[in-house]
Every structure is written in C-alpha cells, then in structure tokens.
Amino acid sequence: MCLASAYFNNENGPLIMKDIAHLKADGDNLEIETLFGERKAVQGKIIEVDFFSSKIFLEQNQATVIEGDSYPSQLEK
C-alpha cells in the first residue's frame, strides 16, 4: 500500500506530512490524517495530486499549520 506525502508548492518544498491516508478539503481548510491517526489542519489549496508517485502539492494561504488534536476533527467516518 502506498500512502501519500504532502508538500507545500512542489516536491522541493517543505514536507507537510507523510503516510497520509485521508485528506478533506472544505474551501481553503484542509484536514489531513495519517493511517496512524496523526492529524494536521492547513489553510491552503490543492495544487496537484500525483497518484503515480503518491504526492500531494498544496499552496499555503497563510502560515497556519495546526498540529494534533488542536482542531475539531471532521474526519471521523
């Protein structure tokens, strides 16, 4: 199984998170969760998703990355 990695701008940009199993986009709010339950919230937009290499590229709107359980999760299924 190949899980995704997310980067700002391109693959040379900062790594946001790896082993991503779920990403939810709600306008400019992106909620990311790994297979192991680690969570981050980012304000930005999806630039590109490369399914072949399992990479997600995001454009960051603000310098806002919220770690862990600091935000209410809407990822529960």
BAPA-874894 format. One record per residue: y, z, x of N, C-alpha, C in turn; residue in one letter. Coordinates in steps of 0.02 Angstrom, whole numbers, plus 50000, padded with zeros to 5 digits. Atoms other than C-alpha are relative to their C-alpha. Example, Ala and Ser with C-alpha at 12.3 -4.5 7.8 and 13.67 -1.06 7.14 Angstrom:
REC 49941 50000 50045 49775 50390 50615 50060 50000 50045 a
REC 49941 49997 49958 49947 50357 50684 50055 50037 49961 s
# end
This chain:
REC 49941 50000 50042 50000 50000 50000 50062 50000 50045 m
REC 49937 50003 49962 50172 49952 50068 50056 50029 49957 c
REC 49942 49971 50034 50314 50064 50013 50063 49974 50033 l
REC 49937 50030 49977 50494 50008 50032 50041 50048 50043 a
REC 49949 49964 49962 50630 50061 50153 50068 49973 49977 s
REC 49933 50020 50022 50814 50057 50102 50050 50008 50057 a
REC 49948 50001 49948 50960 50015 50217 50067 49984 49969 y
REC 49934 50022 50019 51147 50001 50199 50014 49933 50033 f
REC 49977 50066 49979 51206 49820 50216 49944 49953 50021 n
REC 50054 50043 49976 51060 49744 50315 49952 50042 50041 n
REC 50050 49960 49965 50910 49795 50418 50025 50030 50065 e
REC 49969 49969 49942 51025 49836 50564 50046 50058 49980 n
REC 49958 49945 50025 51123 49956 50453 49961 50065 49999 g
REC 50033 49934 50002 51086 50141 50432 49942 50002 49950 p
REC 50057 49989 50045 50917 50184 50358 50018 50055 49951 l
REC 49986 49950 50051 50940 50275 50194 49938 50042 49987 i
REC 50062 49965 50015 50759 50318 50157 49942 49952 50009 m
REC 50060 50042 49995 50583 50255 50189 49947 50029 49954 k
REC 50055 49981 50045 50421 50268 50090 50023 50005 49927 d
REC 49972 49999 50067 50516 50229 49929 49948 49972 49951 i
REC 50047 50021 50052 50405 50220 49776 50037 49982 49935 a
REC 49963 50011 50063 50542 50216 49641 50074 49997 50015 h
REC 49927 50006 49996 50722 50158 49630 50025 49985 49930 l
REC 49971 50011 50065 50825 50171 49472 50074 49985 50009 k
REC 49930 50019 49996 50992 50081 49456 50032 50010 49931 a
REC 49962 49989 50061 51117 50140 49325 50072 49987 50017 d
REC 49933 50020 49978 51277 50044 49357 50004 50006 50075 g
REC 49991 49989 49929 51338 50099 49528 49962 50061 50026 d
REC 50040 49941 49980 51223 50251 49531 49928 49979 50012 n
REC 50068 50017 49982 51059 50227 49621 49962 50064 50015 l
REC 50042 49942 49987 50922 50358 49617 49937 49975 50034 e
REC 50056 50022 49959 50787 50340 49749 49951 50058 50008 i
REC 50050 49948 49991 50623 50436 49760 49941 49973 50039 e
REC 50059 50020 49961 50482 50430 49886 49936 50018 49963 t
REC 50066 49984 50028 50298 50439 49848 49987 50075 50004 l
REC 50011 49929 49989 50307 50619 49910 50049 50044 49963 f
REC 49954 49962 50042 50446 50672 49789 50068 50013 50031 g
REC 49933 49992 49970 50594 50670 49910 50047 49954 49962 e
REC 49953 50037 50041 50749 50612 49816 50069 49994 50033 r
REC 49931 50010 49980 50920 50541 49854 50036 49962 49945 k
REC 49957 50038 50045 51063 50478 49747 50054 49968 50042 a
REC 49951 50038 49961 51179 50344 49814 50045 49964 49950 v
REC 49956 50041 50039 51333 50264 49740 50007 49933 50036 q
REC 49997 50065 49968 51321 50079 49776 49966 49948 49957 g
REC 50032 50055 50036 51245 49914 49726 49943 49971 50041 k
REC 50055 50034 49966 51085 49824 49767 50024 49931 50022 i
REC 49982 50065 49974 51122 49676 49880 49939 49954 49998 i
REC 50060 50042 49993 50944 49614 49907 49938 50044 50000 e
REC 50066 49969 49995 50762 49663 49884 49954 49948 50030 v
REC 50047 50044 49966 50641 49583 50006 49930 50028 49989 d
REC 50066 49975 50017 50469 49609 49930 49949 49986 50056 f
REC 50047 50018 49946 50381 49523 50076 50000 50053 50055 f
REC 49996 49950 49947 50446 49649 50204 50011 50071 49973 s
REC 49990 49934 50032 50467 49794 50079 50065 50033 50022 s
REC 49935 49974 49981 50652 49814 50118 50050 49991 49944 k
REC 49947 50001 50051 50797 49855 50002 50066 50008 50038 i
REC 49934 49997 49968 50976 49822 50056 50052 50018 49948 f
REC 49951 49974 50046 51117 49918 49973 50071 49994 50029 l
REC 49929 49998 49982 51306 49903 49976 50026 50067 49977 e
REC 49977 49933 50016 51383 50075 49981 50071 49997 49974 q
REC 49933 49998 50029 51533 50103 49866 50042 50054 50031 n
REC 49965 49943 49972 51581 50272 49934 49954 50034 50050 q
REC 50041 49963 49952 51521 50388 50071 49964 50056 49964 a
REC 50034 49951 50041 51411 50475 49945 49925 49990 50001 t
REC 50073 49996 50003 51229 50513 49976 49984 50072 49986 v
REC 50017 49932 50021 51163 50665 49885 49926 50010 50013 i
REC 50069 49987 49979 51004 50738 49958 49964 50045 49950 e
REC 50044 49951 50033 50859 50826 49874 50012 50008 49926 g
REC 49994 49984 50071 50871 50912 49707 50071 50018 49980 d
REC 49931 49984 50014 51061 50920 49709 50028 49962 49941 s
REC 49977 50038 50057 51072 50799 49565 49945 50002 49947 y
REC 50051 50000 50053 50986 50794 49397 49958 49937 50003 p
REC 50044 50057 49995 50836 50681 49410 49988 49968 49932 s
REC 50019 50037 50060 50809 50547 49281 49941 49956 50017 q
REC 50057 50040 49978 50660 50480 49375 49935 50022 49967 l
REC 50062 49977 50032 50534 50583 49277 49977 49948 49951 e
REC 50027 50054 50042 50422 50465 49187 49970 50028 49937 k
# end
